[in-house]
Amino acid sequence: MRIEPLTFPAPGGGALVSPPSRGGSTVRSGRSGGSGRPGQDGRPAPGRPGPSVPAGLSLLDSLAARTADLSHLADVLIDCVQGGASVGWVKAPTKEAATAWWSAFLADPEHRTWVGRDDSGRIVATASLALTSKDNGAHRAEVVKLLVHRQARGHRFAPGLMATIERFARTEGLSLLTLDTETGSLAESLYHRWGWTEVGAVPGFARVAGGALVSTTIFYKQLGAR
């Protein structure tokens, strides 16, 4: 399959795109339905299972997204929070608030966001990579907001997004990725399966619906220096 950046018309003509120094090029993934940890050449590395890549993924690396795409991203966020995902909200935001959040998030030049679309072209899954402008952290990035609409689960969007992010990170010369997720969640078990290393859990990290405080588990994955 092929992953391509999306660009959108800018006021007065032209296109609004992220700086080309990081992530401005087309990213190619491995074959759809494959398995194994992706290597630098896009082929699975032997000996360790990893995420495979479904069709329908594309990179949102523009500073402004089309109205429809922002609406779909808002729907995915709201659905995941309503389903109990601990991704920054105790209760689901309104459509207006979720859309505004995505607008600001996509405008950040340090963010790279990928999306998965269903057969109709609607965004049903997304994941992002937060780069850093710190001079001593240019080799690392954080995976954030891996979200899959509940109606789209079971179609391998999550492992596909993660595999694509890892490939992109290697292409950009990153050697370390980090992330965190709610302790005891399905996502925690998936990150173990996909070859991430657990650092430990931070107790009482986030508040969930009902008022309880839950722990978050921190993971990292070393990609190797290029």
Buried (B, 14 or more C-beta within 10 A) or exposed (E): BEBEBBBBEEEEEEEBBBEEEBBEEEBEBBEBEBBBBBBEEBEBEEEEEBBBBBBBBBBBBBBBBEEEBBBBBBBBBBBBBEEEBBBEBEEBBEEEBBBBBBBEBBBBBBBBBBBBBBEEEBBBBBBBBBBEEEEEEBBBBBBBBBBBBEEBBEBBBBBBBBBBBBBBBBBBEBBBBBBBBBBEBEBBEBBEEBBBEEEEBEEEBBEBEEEEEBBBBBBBBEBEEE
